[in-house]
């Protein structure tokens, strides 16, 4: 089977990591894969912030959980109230994916970049998990404080994060796919 397709079929969200830091050459390949994602009219409206400082990752998790307490989604509030829950699953590194807010479709373009990086990580046997909850932090009162702290360029907004770490366990088998999600018109 084609290697690209095999990586797509093998990829799973990984939430348990060995703790080992990502090798710089692996991180560079992952980032480069994000930079080569498709974007509307090739605007490339993304900015990636790599965080490997455990204290900062934990702080971002804690502050995101505080913001989740204010949301209307009860499921998210359960996460926020769980003392043991870490938004980033104690990963040794995260990449925050921000988009230029005045571009055509920044969330879509940043989603494509995020997926490219997740697939690149899988090809390197590095676990990842797409994290959307971080966006709540940047909708809250401390948004500007964290935009500044993370040196996110003016005019950009964080949409996603992805966790990265060497896998502690092999990927689990896939869950069955939902049926009736494809139809053909000929």
C-alpha positions as CSV (number, residue, x, y, z in Angstrom):
1,X,0.0,0.0,0.0
2,X,1.1,3.6,-0.7
3,X,3.1,5.0,2.3
4,X,1.0,8.2,2.5
5,X,-2.3,6.3,2.5
6,X,-0.8,3.9,5.1
7,X,0.1,6.8,7.4
8,X,-3.4,8.2,7.1
9,X,-4.9,4.9,8.0
10,X,-2.5,4.3,10.9
11,X,-2.8,7.7,12.5
12,X,-4.5,7.9,15.9
13,X,-4.8,10.6,18.5
14,X,-2.1,9.8,21.0
15,X,-2.5,10.9,24.6
16,X,0.4,9.1,26.4
17,X,4.0,9.9,25.6
18,X,7.4,8.6,26.6
19,X,8.5,12.1,27.9
20,X,11.5,12.2,25.5
21,X,11.9,15.6,23.8
22,X,11.3,15.7,20.1
23,X,14.6,15.6,18.1
24,X,15.2,19.0,16.4
25,X,15.4,17.4,12.9
26,X,12.0,15.7,13.5
27,X,10.4,18.9,14.6
28,X,11.8,20.7,11.6
29,X,10.2,18.1,9.2
30,X,6.9,18.4,11.0
31,X,6.9,22.2,10.8
32,X,8.0,22.1,7.1
33,X,5.1,19.8,6.4
34,X,2.7,22.4,7.9
35,X,4.3,25.1,5.8
36,X,3.5,23.2,2.6
37,X,-0.2,22.8,3.4
38,X,-2.7,24.0,0.8
39,X,-4.3,27.4,1.5
40,X,-6.8,29.6,-0.2
41,X,-5.1,31.5,-3.1
42,X,-1.8,30.3,-1.6
43,X,-2.0,33.0,1.1
44,X,-0.3,30.7,3.7
45,X,-1.9,32.7,6.6
46,X,-0.4,30.6,9.4
47,X,2.0,31.1,12.2
48,X,3.4,28.2,14.3
49,X,4.5,28.6,17.9
50,X,6.5,25.7,19.2
51,X,6.5,25.3,23.0
52,X,8.6,22.7,24.7
53,X,8.9,24.4,28.1
54,X,6.9,22.1,30.5
55,X,6.0,25.0,32.8
56,X,4.5,27.1,30.0
57,X,2.6,24.1,28.6
58,X,1.2,23.4,32.1
59,X,0.3,27.1,32.5
60,X,-1.5,27.1,29.2
61,X,-3.4,24.0,30.2
62,X,-4.4,25.5,33.6
63,X,-5.5,28.8,32.1
64,X,-7.5,27.0,29.3
65,X,-9.3,25.0,31.9
66,X,-10.2,28.2,33.8
67,X,-11.8,29.5,30.6
68,X,-13.6,26.2,30.0
69,X,-15.4,26.7,33.3
70,X,-17.2,29.7,31.7
71,X,-18.4,27.9,28.5
72,X,-21.9,26.6,28.1
73,X,-20.7,23.1,27.1
74,X,-21.2,20.7,30.0
75,X,-18.8,18.2,28.5
76,X,-16.0,20.8,28.4
77,X,-16.8,21.9,32.0
78,X,-16.2,18.3,33.1
79,X,-12.7,18.4,31.7
80,X,-12.1,21.8,33.4
81,X,-13.2,20.4,36.8
82,X,-11.0,17.4,36.6
83,X,-7.8,18.2,38.5
84,X,-5.8,15.4,36.8
85,X,-6.8,16.5,33.2
86,X,-4.1,18.2,31.3
87,X,-5.3,19.8,28.1
88,X,-2.1,18.8,26.3
89,X,-1.8,15.3,27.9
90,X,1.6,16.1,29.4
91,X,3.2,16.1,25.9
92,X,6.8,17.2,25.8
93,X,6.0,19.7,23.0
94,X,3.0,21.5,21.5
95,X,2.6,23.5,18.3
96,X,0.1,26.4,18.5
97,X,-1.3,27.0,15.0
98,X,-2.4,30.7,14.6
99,X,-4.0,32.2,11.5
100,X,-4.0,35.7,10.1
101,X,-7.5,36.8,11.0
102,X,-8.0,39.1,7.9
103,X,-7.1,36.4,5.4
104,X,-9.8,34.6,3.4
105,X,-10.4,31.4,5.4
106,X,-7.7,31.2,8.1
107,X,-9.4,28.5,10.2
108,X,-9.6,26.2,7.2
109,X,-6.1,26.9,6.1
110,X,-4.8,26.4,9.6
111,X,-6.7,23.1,9.8
112,X,-5.0,21.9,6.6
113,X,-1.6,22.8,8.1
114,X,-2.4,21.1,11.3
115,X,-3.4,17.9,9.5
116,X,-0.2,18.0,7.4
117,X,1.9,18.2,10.6
118,X,-0.1,15.4,12.3
119,X,0.5,13.1,9.3
120,X,4.2,14.0,9.1
121,X,4.5,13.2,12.9
122,X,2.9,9.8,12.2
123,X,5.3,9.1,9.4
124,X,8.1,9.7,12.0
125,X,6.4,7.4,14.6
126,X,5.7,10.5,16.7
127,X,2.4,10.7,18.5
128,X,0.1,13.7,18.2
129,X,-3.3,14.9,19.2
130,X,-5.2,17.8,17.7
131,X,-6.3,20.2,20.4
132,X,-9.1,22.6,19.7
133,X,-9.7,23.6,23.4
134,X,-6.8,26.0,23.4
135,X,-8.9,28.5,21.4
136,X,-11.0,29.1,24.5
137,X,-8.0,30.8,26.2
138,X,-7.8,33.3,23.4
139,X,-11.5,34.2,23.6
140,X,-11.1,35.0,27.3
141,X,-9.9,37.9,29.4
142,X,-6.3,36.9,29.3
143,X,-6.1,36.6,25.5
144,X,-3.8,39.6,24.9
145,X,-1.5,38.5,27.8
146,X,-1.0,35.1,26.2
147,X,-0.7,36.5,22.7
148,X,2.2,38.6,24.0
149,X,3.7,35.9,26.1
150,X,3.8,33.5,23.2
151,X,5.0,36.2,20.7
152,X,2.1,35.6,18.4
153,X,2.2,38.2,15.7
154,X,-0.3,41.0,15.7
155,X,-3.3,40.2,13.6
156,X,-3.1,36.5,14.2
157,X,-5.3,34.3,16.4
158,X,-4.6,30.8,17.7
159,X,-7.1,28.3,16.4
160,X,-5.6,24.9,17.2
161,X,-2.7,23.2,19.0
162,X,-1.2,19.8,18.5
163,X,0.6,17.8,21.0
164,X,3.7,16.0,20.0
165,X,5.7,13.2,21.7
166,X,7.3,9.9,21.1
167,X,4.7,7.2,21.6
168,X,4.7,5.3,24.9
169,X,2.5,2.6,23.4
170,X,1.8,1.4,19.8
171,X,-1.2,2.9,18.0
172,X,-4.4,1.2,19.0
173,X,-6.5,-0.5,16.3
174,X,-9.0,1.8,14.6
175,X,-12.6,2.1,15.7
176,X,-15.0,1.0,13.0
177,X,-15.9,3.8,10.6
178,X,-19.4,5.1,10.4
179,X,-21.5,3.6,7.7
180,X,-23.4,5.5,4.9
181,X,-21.0,8.5,4.9
182,X,-20.3,8.2,1.1
183,X,-22.6,8.2,-1.9
184,X,-21.8,8.2,-5.6
185,X,-23.6,10.2,-8.3
186,X,-22.7,8.8,-11.7
